[in-house]
Structure formats: structure tokens, C-alpha cells
Amino acid sequence: MNPVISGTTMPILEVTLEPGESIVAEGGDVAWLTPGMELDTSVAHGAGGKGGFMSGLKRVLGGAQLFLTRYTAPRGGMVAFAAQLPGTIRELRIDPADTFMIQAGAYTASTPEVEVSVALQKKLGAGIFGGAGVVFQKLSGEGTAWVQLAGEITEYELKAGESLLIHPGHLAMFRAEMTLEFASIKGIKNKFFGDSMFLAELHGPGHVWLQSMTPAKLAAAIEPYLPDRSSSGNNN
């Protein structure tokens, strides 16, 4: 297997598979692929070879897809996935000592033995993040995974006893052994709760990846330029 990440602000993950090799991804995320690739969609994919229905159900509860697609190249071939937001695609090595929590929507693809499940789902109150709260998926098992992070990435290595307060939308990824809590921080004016704001508090030791862009902020930035659909068809 030969993965290549290319591009700048909207990168592409292109994976060349040797005969018989496979890769797993959400079905609708493929950008292009060579002919002859075998596609199999199932709830069992993304379960790290452990069956899969309950893992698939957890993905649905977290807002992800129940079914994942496995791309197999009987005679070799290539499959490519495009980033959905400006940012970067990172490759992660997954094993029992290296498991990761990633923000929902960051998962791009993985080798078949990586388990993709929802490990944390938090409702932070009406209105915040469109009322959806925050969801983090856990990548475990053993293999390789690729995730897409939005905007520019800043990394911190927190020592034991250290912590960091983070707007949840900017918390892209962190090591799974770290402790994550949510708290209402008073004294910060925001449009949802007046003089208090919900922030994530991440405790070390461990590594954290923060993203400068959030899907919510990108949507808010382009919303004024979208056509007003409510007025279409009402010109009688």
C-alpha cells in the first residue's frame, strides 16, 4: 500500500493498493478510483475485524454513517479521497498504545483492522453549534488511518498536571488516554449564553491537535453570499 497526500489548501489522499489489499472509508467520500476495484458496503467495516453492528450503531448515534465501504483491488489499483474543508490530511499509526479521539467529520479512511467508533457525545445546550453539541470518534485497533483537519493546525504536548481550555470546535484531535471535561466559563461574552461560554478542558499528559477553522464558522462566513431560497418560486 502506497498512500500519497498531495495538494495545499484542499489536499487529496491517493492510495495505491497492491493486489488483494483493501482500504475502508465512508461510501460517499471517494473522489476517483481505477476500474476493477471491488466495493463492499457493510456495517461490519470499520469495526477492526470484531463483527461490527454495535460499532455501526454507535457511528449513527454520533451522526456518522451506519455503513462503511471497503475498497479492494484484486489486481492492484488506486482510490482517492478529497478533503471536504480547506486544511490538511494527516496519517496516523494506530495500535494498542496509540489510540486517538477525532472530531466527528474528520475521519477520511483507514486500513481494515482499524476500529472507528463514537466514544464521546456531549450536548452543550440549545443553540450552540446549531444545537448539535460535539461528537468525538475513537480510532483504535491496529493499522493506519487518515484524518482531515480544518484550517491551520497547532499542536501542544501537555505534561501531567497541565491542562488547556479550548473552544470545542477548534479541538480537532487528541490522544485517547487524555481526560476531557466541559465547563461553563463566566466572563466571556458570546451570542448564545450572555456572559458565560462552554469550553472544553483537556488534561495532560498527552498530545493535542487544534484547528484554526471550524465548519460552523466557515458556514457562517459564506451564508450571507448564498441565494435566498425562501423567495424562489414566489414571484406570482
N, C-alpha and C positions, 0 to 999 in steps of 0.2 A: 504494500500500500504506500502510495506516494502523495501526501497532501501538500498543496501549494496554496498559500494565501497571497493574493495579488490585489493591486489597486490601492487607492489612497482613502478618500473620504467615504466611498461606498464600496468596500472590499468584496472580493469573491473568494470563496473556498472551493478549490477544484481538487478532487480526489481521484487519482488514477488507481484502479484496482487490478491486482493480479488475478489470473483465472481462479475462480472459486471464492474470492474474497467478497465481503459484504460491508455495507455501512447502513446505519439507521438514521432516519430523520422524520420530521413531520411531513405528511404527504404533500401538502400544497407548497412547500418551500423550495422544491427543486427548480433550478433556473434552466439548465440544459443537461443533456446526457447523450452518450453514444448509443447507437442502435444495438439491440441484442441484450440489453440489461433486463434481468428478471426482477419484477416488482411484486412484493407480497405485503399486504396491509393487514395488521393484526393487533389486538390488544396485548399480545404477548411480547411484542418487540419493545425494547426499552426497559425490559424487566431484568436484565442481567442474567438471562437464562434460568429464571426462577419461576416460570409459569406466566404470570403477568396480569390476570384480570384485576386483582385488587390494586396493582400499581397503575393500571389504566384508569380505574375508577378514581383514584387519588388525583391523577392528572386532570380529569374532567372537573372535579370539585375545585381544583385550582385554576380553572379557566383555560386549560390546555386541551389538546386533542386526546380522545379516548384511544384512537388508532394511530400507530406509527407505521411508516413504510420502510421495509428492508429492501435495499438495492443490492442485488447480487450479480456479479459479472462472470458468467460461465466460461467465457473465453478472454476475459480481461476487458477493461473499458474505463470510462471516465464519467463522473457525475459532478455537477457544480451547483453551489448554493450561493445566493446573493444576500448581502446584508440588507435588512429592512429599514435601517436608520443610518445616517452618517455616523461613522465611528470606526471600530476596529473589530477584527475577529481574532480570538485568542485560542491557542491549542492547550489543552490540559491533559496531563497524565493522571489517570485515576487508578488507585489501588487502595487496599485497606488502610494504609497510613495517609493517604491523600484523597480526602473527600471534600466536596465543595458545595456551598449554597449559592445559587444564582437567582437573580430576579426573574420572575416569570416573563417569558418572551425572549430571554437571552439564549436559550438552547437552540443550537443550529443542527448538529449531527453528532453521532458517536459510533464507535465500534460496537458490535452486538453484545458484548459482555458488560457494558456499562448500564447501570440501572438509573432510570430517570423517574423520580417520584416527587410529589409535593410534600415538603417537610414542615412548612410554616405558612400559615394563613392568618392574617390579622386584619380585623375590621377596625378602622381608626375613627369612625364617626361619619355621620351623614355629610356628604358634600366633599370630603377630602378625597383627592384622586378620583373625582367623579363618583364617589360613593363606593368604590370597588375595594378600598383597603390595599394591602400589599400581600403578595404571594411570593414565596421563595421555593424553588425546586432544589432537590438534592441530587447530586451526581455521585454515585458510589459504584461498587463493583470493582472491575479491573479492565483497563483498556485506555482508549483515547477519546476525548470529547472536544468539541469546538463550540465556543460561545461567542455571541456578538454583544459588544458593549458600546454604548452610545456616547458620541462626542469624544472629548479628550479624557484620558484615564490618568488618575493619580493613585499611587499605591502607598500604603503605610504598613509597617511592621510594628504591631503593638506588643509590648512586653507584658509580662504578668503584672497585674495591678494597674495597667494603663487602660483607658477607655476613650472613646470618641463619640461625640454626638453628631448625628448625620440626618439630614432630610432623607426620608425613606426612598424617595425617587432617585436619589443620587447614589444609593447603596447598590452597586452592581453585582458584587460577588465577594464572598469571604470564606475562610476555612470553616468547615462544618463543626469543628470542635469548639469554636468560639461561642460565647454566650451573647444573645441578642435580646434586648428588652426595649419596650416603648414607653415613653413618658410624655406628659403634657408639660411643656416648658413655658412658664409665665414670663411676661416682659417682652415677648416678640409679637408685634402686631402682624396679623395675617387676615386674609379676606374670609376665612372660614370660621374662626373661633375668637375673633376680637383680640384680646391680649394674651392668648396662650396658643402654643403650636405643638403638634405632635412630632417628636423626633425619635429616631432610633438611637439607642445607646449600645455600642458594640464593645465588648470587653476582651482584652488580650489574655493570654498570648495568642498570636496568630496574625495572618496577613489579610488585608482588605483592599479591594479594588473599588474606587469611586469614579463615577462617570459624570461628566460636566453637563450632559444633556439628558433630559427625561422625556419620554413620549408625551406626557401631559403638557410640558412646556412647548414642545415642538408643535403639537396640535393647536395650542392657544396662539402661537405665533402666526400660523398660516390661516387660522379660522377667519380673520377679517377679509381675506382675499378670496374666499370661496364664494361661489354663486349662491344667492338666496333661493333655496329650493321651495320655500314656502310660498313664494309668489309665482312659481311656474304653473302654467295652465289655468291661471285665474284672471285672464285678460278678456273675459267675455263682456 
